[in-house]
Amino acid sequence: MNRDQLINLNKFLDENLRYDGRKKDDYRDVEVKTGISVTAEGSAEVSIGDTVVLAGVKMELGTPYSDSPDEGVLMVGVELSPIASREFESGPPGFNAIELARVTDRAIRESRSIDTKALCVSAGEKVWIASVDITILNDAGNLFDACSLAAIAAIKDTKLPSVDDNYVVDYHKKSDNGLPLVKTPISVTIYRIGKHLIIDPTPVEIEASDARLTVGSIDSGILCSMQKGGPGTLTKEDVIEMVSLAVDKASDLRKLI
């Protein structure tokens, strides 16, 4: 984005207006669909405007970590497929995919939203391992929020597969037991463009921004995670305003799942 384009964008924002007609604190249309995969134990598709993200949860029995022998395991991965954006390349996960996965994972993990002890089948021997795999189908901006929403929606949709007394899993038969989700963490990312704070940015707005803050919060509004990105610095006043806006918007998104 050149200097004239940035000046023009800021003039719009001075009037609380964006190129697509939204206000600074407006989301594009958000849609959440669950149960879209017959092979995953839980699945969800999230659309935020033209951004589309798919999340699937696979469950397997495995050996617990030695320092937590009576707790299940959660893993989150993100795939940035070239079909989603010309900016993405084939190959192993790069920095952007790793950051998306870590930020999504952190809100779920640090909020202790899943009762991992309830995922223990036999202490020190067998626990449930939940793998949340997120695939970006189309990147039109705001992947952080889309991944967060898709992951938690897929987790809520999950039903454990049946398992017999010999720890043999029958993936063709789901039980009535879901993942023990006790809180609903939602992440909202606030971007700063000049003196303006916006949510749900388009790629053009992301390019114009100099800093962002992803804030995870649970149902009560208590913070559970925070991740700063971008080269710009944030003042204390910036952070306070960003957190307040993020918690407020998380409450709206939580109603969708």
N, C-alpha and C positions, 0 to 999 in steps of 0.2 A: 504494500500500500504506500503510495507516494504522499508527500506532505500535503498537497492540495486535497486529496481524498480524505486524509485524516482530519483536516480542518473542516471539511464539509460534514463529515460524520459527527464531529463534536458540536457543530452548529445545530444539527438535528437533535442531538442528545440534550443540548441546552433547552430545547423546547419539550423535553421528555418524549421524544419521538424517535423511532428507529426506521430504517429503510423499508421494513416490511409492515409498518403501520402500528407495531406494538409499542407499549410504554416500556420504560427501562426495567420494570419489575414484572413484566408479563412473560409467561411461558407461551410457546406455540401449543397447538393442540397436542395433548398427551393421551395415549391410548395404551392400555395394558391388557394383553390376552394371555390366559394360562391354559395349561393342558394341551399344548399344540403338538407335542411329540409323544408317540406311542412307545418309543424305546427308552426314553429317559424316565427316571422315577419322579421327576418334577420338571416343568418347563414353563417358560414365559417369553413372550415377545413384547417389546416396548417400542413404541413409536413416539418420538418427540419431533413434531414437524416431519421433515423428510429423513430424519435420523432414525434408523431401525436397528435394534439390537436383539439378539436371541440368546437366552440363557437356558442351559439344561443342567440338571443335577443327576449324577450317577452315584449309586451307593454300592459299596463293597465291604466285605468283612476282611479285616487285616489285623496286623499286630500293632498294639499301641506303642507310643514312645515310652522309653524306659523311665523318664521323669514324670510321666502321667499315665500310669498303667491302667487306671480305671476311667479314662476319658477318651471319647471319640475324637476324630480328626476332621478338620475342615480345610479344603484347599480351593483356591480360586485362580483360574487362568483366563487370559483374554487373547483372542486371535484377531489380528488386524489383517483381514484378507484383502488382496489386491482388487477384488470385485467391489469392495466398499468405497475405495478411494484410489485415485491415481497416485496419491502420496504414499500408499502402503506397498511394501514389497514382499515377495515370497521368502520363506526361510524361517529360521528360529526367531522367537520373540525379541523384538528390539526394545529400546528404552521406553517408547510410548506405551507399548503393550504391557510391559512390566509395571510401569507406573500406574496404569489403569487397574491392573489386577491388585496391586498392593493397596491402593486407596480404597478400592471396593472391599477387599478383604479386611482392612483395618477397622472400618466402621462396624462390620459384623462381629469381628473377633473382640475388639476392645469394649464393645457394649455388652459383651457376654450374653448376646441375644439368643444363643443356642445353648441349652443345658447339655454340655458335652458328657457329663457323667451319665446321663440317661441313654447315651449311645454305647455304653459299655455292655457287652454281652457276657464276657467272662474276664474278670480283672487279670491283667498281665498276659492274656492269651488272645482274645478276640474283641475287637471294637468295630463299630461302623465308621467307615471313612467316606465322607461326603465330598465329592469333587464337583465344583460349580464351574462349568465351562461356558464362557461367554464369547459369542461370535458377532462381530460387527458386520451387518448386512449392507448398511449404507451410512456413510459419515457425512452428515450435513450440520455438524457442530454439536457441542454439549455431550460428548461421549461419557464424561464422568458421571453425570446425573442419570443418563440412560442405563449405564452398566449397573449402577447402584440399585436402581429401581427394578431392573430385570432380574438381578441376582436375588433380591429379597422376595420378589413375586414368585420366582421359581422354587425357592426354599419353602415358601408357604404352600406351594402346590404339591410338594413332595410327599409320596407315600412309600414307606419302607417295603422292600420285597420280602416275601415269605422266606423263612429259614427254618430248617429242621433241627433236631437234637444233635446232629452230627456237624452242624455249622455249614450245611450245604444250602446255598442260596438258590431259590427258584425265581428267576427274573421274569418269568411269564405270569407270576401270580403276586399281586400286590396285597399287602396287609392293610388293615384299617389304621395303622399307626403312622402318623406324620413325623417330620423332624420336630424335636422339642423346642419350638421357637417361643421364647418367653417375652421378647421385646421386638419392636419393629424399627430397626435403625434405617434412616434415610439420609443420603448425602445430597447436599445442594452446593453448587459451585458458583461463586460470585466473581465476576471479572471486572477489572478496573480499566477504563479507557479515559485517560486524562484525569479529570476530577469526578468522573461519572462511574457509578457502580451499576452493572447490569447482570441479569440472569439469562440463562438459556441462549448463549450467543450463537450466531451463525459463523461460518468459517471466516467471513470478512471481518466480523467483529473480534474474533479470536486473534486474527492477524494484527488488528489495531491495538489490542490490549497489551499492557505491560506487566500485569500481575493478576493472580487469581488466588482464591482461597476456597478450598473444599471443606465444608463443615458437615460432620455427621452428628445426628441427634436422634434420641429415642422418643417414644410416645409422649413422655412427660416434658419434652423440651430440653432435657439434660444433654449436654454435649458428650459425645463418645469418641470423636476423632477430629483431626484437623490436618490439612496438608496445604502448604503454600507452594505456589508455582509461579514461574515467570521471573524475569530479571529485576523488575521494579521492587522497591521497598514499600512496606505498608506501615502507616502510622498506627498508634494505639486507637485513634478515632476511627480509622479505616476498618480495623479489625472488629471493633465493637459494632459498627454499623453493618458490616458484612455478616457477622454472626447472628445478629438480630433478624436480618432479612432472610438468612438461610433457614433458621429455625421456623420462622413464620411460613415459608414456602414448603418446608418439609411436611408440615402439618397438612397442607393441601394435597401434596402428592401421596401421603399415607392413606388418604381416603380412597384412592384409586385401587388399592390392593387389600 
